């Protein structure tokens, strides 16, 4: 890694840490499931892999599609938060990062929803005496009916089962050693992070930066079981991922870098 790359990575790390500490604004909250694994003997490596090249795991996605380019930028920003940087060529990269994303087939499930319960209150009719003046100017009292509209009043909630259709959106990032396959086996997997979220939406483009945000904290780490993290959008962390490396590099270039202490 060059000195400039080192400083840029450190600056991006500092910016991301500041964003995380500053908190986020209010917005919708999404539950993202995370599964992360890392190689067992990672501690035996003398030098941790730092440079990468991203490639598509699914040939059907197409490297030139707008969706793929957007997803790649989100993942690059997430990788930069761990001090990783893109190599100038595939040959120079320490690892190849395979990118896969999409929407699984819809499925139906039963969810418990709270249904408000209302009752009608009020209403009816009442009678009032009102003064009436005739053509001669004489005033008399007349009884008239006054009708009142009923109103709805919330008295509680009922828990009801409801059948809903959900779509699982996923983002999978796998890093492998940049070495040719040996004896029919793929290169050694260094780490892998899978994120997914499900609801009634089919808008994959909306969810890619949300899942990339959840992925960032687990790059190069392992989880003993699936974890569910809450991600808010809009929030400063998601916005940081959504803006991509161009904005991150611009911010990093302006951020002061502390020199080595003597």
N, C-alpha and C positions, 0 to 999 in steps of 0.2 A: 504494500500500500504506500502510495506517495505521501509526502507531508501534507499536500493540499487535500488529498482524499481523507487523510487522518483527521485534519482539522475540520473538514466539512462534516464527517461522521460524528465527531464529538459535538459540533455545534447543533446538528440535527437532534442528537440525543438530548442535549440541554433544552432545546426548544420543546421537544415532545414532553420532557419531564415538567417543564414549566406549564405547558398546556394541561397536563394531567392534574397538577396541583391547583391550578386555577379553578377547576371545577367546570361544570357545564350549565347551560341554560335549561330551562324547563322544556319538555317536549315529550313525544311518545317514547315509551320504553319497550325494548325488544329483548326477548330471551334468546340468547345464542348458545348453542351447545358446542363445547370444545372437546376434542380428543387429540392429545398430543403425545408423541413418542420420540425418544432420542436413542441413539446407539448406546449400548451398554458400556462399551469400552471407550467412551468419549474422553475420559480423563487420561487415557494413555497417549493421546495425541500430543506431540510436542508443540505443534502449531495448529491452532483452531482455524478451520476454513473461514475465509472472510469475503472473498470475491465470488461472484456468481454470474451465471447467464440464465435467463428465464426461457423456457421452452413450453410449448403446449402439450399437455398430457393427452388431450383428445384431438386427433387430426381433423375432426369434423368442425372444430371451432373456427379454424382459419386464423393464421397469425396476422392477417391484414384487416380483419373486421374491426369496426369501431368498438364493439363490446369487448373484444380481446385486448385492444390497446388500452381501454379504460381500466380493465381488470389488472393489467400488467402495471400500470402506473400506481394503482392502489397498493399492490403487493410490494413494489419497489419502495414506496414510502414506509410501509410496515417494516420491511427488511432494514431500511436505513435507521430505524429506531433502535436496532440492535447492533449498530456499528458496521453492518454489512454494506458492501458497495458493488456496483455492477462492473464487471471486468470489460476491458476494451474489445475483447474477442472471446470466442468460445474456447479457443486453445489456452488462453491465459487464465481462465476461471478455475478457482479451487473446486467449485461444485456446480452442478446443473440443477436448477430449481424447476421442477415440473408443476405446471399450473393447470388446475381442472376446476370447472365451475358449471353450474346448471340448475335445472329444476327437475325434481323427480316427478313421476306420475302422480296425479291427484289421488288422494285417499279420503275416505270418510271416517269420521270418528264421533263419539258421543262426548259432548262437553256439558258441564253443569253451568247454567247461566242463572243470574238473578233477575227475576221478572217482577217489576213493581206491581203492587196491588192497591187499587183505588176503590173508594166508596163514594156514592153520591150523597151529599149532605145539603141541607137547606132546601130551597125551592118552595113550592106551594102557593097559596093565595091568602091575602089578608084584605080586610075591608077598612076603608077610611071614610071619614066624613069630610066633604069638601064644600066650600061655599059656592053657590050658583046664583047669578044675578039674571033676573028675567028682563023682558023688554021694557018694563015700567020702572026698572031700577030696584025692584024688591030683591032682597038677598035671602036665600033659604039654604038649608043644608041637604046635601044629597049623599047617599052611600054609594061608593064605587069600589069595584074590585081591583086590587093591585097584585099583579102576578110577579113572582120571584123565580128567576132561573136557578136551578140547582148547580152546585159546583162540585168538582172532583177533589177529593182529599186523599193524599198518600197515607196509608196506614201500615205499610210494611212491604216485605219482599218475600217471594216464594222461590225456592230453588227448584229449577226445572231442567230435566235432561233435554238436550237439543242436538240434533244431527247436523254436523257441519262438514264442509269439504275444505281440506287444507292442502297446501302445496309446500313441499320442503325445498328451500333454496340452500345450496351448498357451495362452499369454497374450500378446495383442498390444495395444499402446498407441500411438496415433498422435495427435499434436498438430497442429492446423491453425489458421491465422489465423481469427479470429472475424469473417469477412466473408462476404457473400453470394457465391454462385457467379457467375462472369462468363463469358458466352459458352459456357455449357454445361460449363465446367471447374470442378472443385471448388476451394475455397479453397487457398491455398498450404500445403503441408505443411512444418511447422517441424522436427519430428523424429519418429522412430518407433523403437520398440523391440519386438522380437519375441523371446519366450523359449519354449522347449519342452523337454520331457523325455519319455523313453519307457522303459517297462518293462512288466511283466505286470499292473500295477494299473490299474483303471478308476475309482479314487477321486479324482475331479477336485477335490473340496473339500479334500482333504489337500494337494494339490500347488499350489493357488493361492497361498498365502502363501510357499511355497518359491520359486516362479517370480517372484513380486513382489519377493522379497528379492534375487534375482539381477538383476532389472531395474533396481533402484534406482541402481546405480553407472553405468548407461549412459544415463540420461535426459539428453537434450540432447547426446549424444556420437555419434560415428560409428565403426564398426568396418570395417576394410578387408575382412574376411572373417568367417565365423562363428567364434565363440569358445565354448569349453566351460569353464564355471566349476563348481567343486565347492561345493555347499551342504550343510551339516550340519543335521540336524533330529533332536532338539531342539538349538537353539543360541540365544544371546541375540539375534542379529540377526533370525532368523525369528520368535522370540517377540515382538520389538518390532513387526514388521510385523503379526503375527497379532492383537495386542491392539488395533490400530487407532488412529485419531486421538484418541479420547476419552482413552485412557490416555496417549498421547503429549502431549496438551495439558495433562493434569494434571501430568505430570512436568515439562513445560516451564514451567508456571506456578510451580513450586517452585524451578526452577533459577535461580541468581543471574545477572543480566545486567550485564555491565560497562558502565559509562557512558562517554561520549566523553571522551577525554583532552584537556585544554586545554594 
